[in-house]
Amino acid sequence: MKRYVLQRILSLAPVLFGITFLSFSLMRLAGSDAVTEMYSGAGAAVSQEVIDAARAKLGLDRPFLVQYVSWLGGMATGDMGKSFVSGRDVLDTFLSKLPATLLLAAMSVLLTVAVSIPLGVASAVAHQKAGAAREAGLRALCSLLDFVVRLGSFVGNSLPNFFVALLLMHFLAIRLGWLPVIADGVTLRGAILPTLTLTVAMSAKYVRQVRAAVLDELSKDYVRGAKARGVAARTILVKSVLRSSLMTLATLLALSVGSLLGGTAIVETIFMWDGVGKLAVDAIMMRDYPLIQAYVVWMAVIYMGVNFAADLLYLVLDPRVRWEASRNDGA
């Protein structure tokens, strides 16, 4: 098992290096930089000498590989440079926006899990009971419940985040006045609308996946065998079916948590939520390379870390993975 974990850790280093090099290259191929963006909106003609001096001051006149190696060396020591626009330290700026994104991610994940697992399980159980029920009334009720849940998940999965945000903003903020139209700081009240926006799409996706996973487990031989031995249906569902289905949910959560921690740029921008997603959008618009690169590194680290955590979770949830890891250690 130790060898399995070590292999996963060692495989992350070249991935991180490749991502940073590729993103650094693509930004330089964009054909613009912070100096160009700054003087293009100045409203007055600026001489080429002034532009060249400003680019030299920021180090943008150096060869590409020199810039990359210099940035990589600084990142290895915790120095990610200074913002081309604000002049503030990049790491301090990034860390100041992180609490807002962490709060939004935590609230969205908790609400999504609280909504999607019960609805997905209820839909799967209702579908199974509808097929086995002898009474027409019970069969119709179970079919209706399954249909309503599936229809809701289909609609929720079809709506883009920006449209859901506008709907929630219109009804909950403008018409009812329950919540602020845009976030009034990093507060729980200000986080409600962006949390609901993210939860709609995530829950819709998870409900369908949980339903499919539970239905697949309920059709397996061990479930029929447990029922034949007289094991209660609730016990089978909670202790066996749900435990096996958590593998699917763990994989989905790993991807969603990575996306949320990276900051959902559209939602944060709509609600003016001061997180890393909005910071990244502003940095891209201004060609603020150090901030963009910090965001790319953050996204890469988050996705690798979350996927690594999901691999470790597989060891806990799936005995087959533990057996394979133990066999490799003994090889």
NORKALIN-V294718 format. One record per pair of residues at least 6 apart in sequence whose C-alpha atoms are under 6 Angstrom apart, sorted by the first residue. I is the first residue (numbers start at 1). J is the second residue. D is the distance in whole Angstrom. If there is no record, write none. Layout:
# NORKALIN-V294718
i j d
I J D
I J D
This chain:
# NORKALIN-V294718
i j d
1 325 5
1 326 5
1 329 6
3 329 6
4 325 6
33 287 5
34 286 6
34 287 5
34 288 6
55 61 6
74 80 6
80 90 6
81 90 6
82 88 5
82 89 4
82 90 5
83 90 6
83 290 6
84 288 6
97 275 5
97 276 5
100 186 6
100 275 5
101 263 6
101 275 5
105 260 5
105 261 6
108 195 5
108 199 6
112 199 5
112 203 5
116 203 5
116 206 6
116 207 5
120 207 4
120 210 5
120 211 4
121 211 6
123 146 5
124 211 5
124 215 6
126 142 5
126 146 6
127 146 6
130 139 4
130 142 5
130 143 6
133 139 5
153 204 4
156 200 6
156 201 5
156 204 5
157 201 5
157 204 5
164 197 6
165 197 5
169 181 6
172 178 6
173 179 5
173 180 6
173 181 5
182 271 5
182 272 6
183 190 4
183 271 6
183 272 6
183 273 6
184 190 6
213 245 5
217 241 6
254 306 5
254 307 6
258 302 6
258 303 5
262 299 5
263 276 5
263 277 4
264 277 5
265 277 4
265 278 5
268 278 6
269 278 5
315 321 6
315 322 5
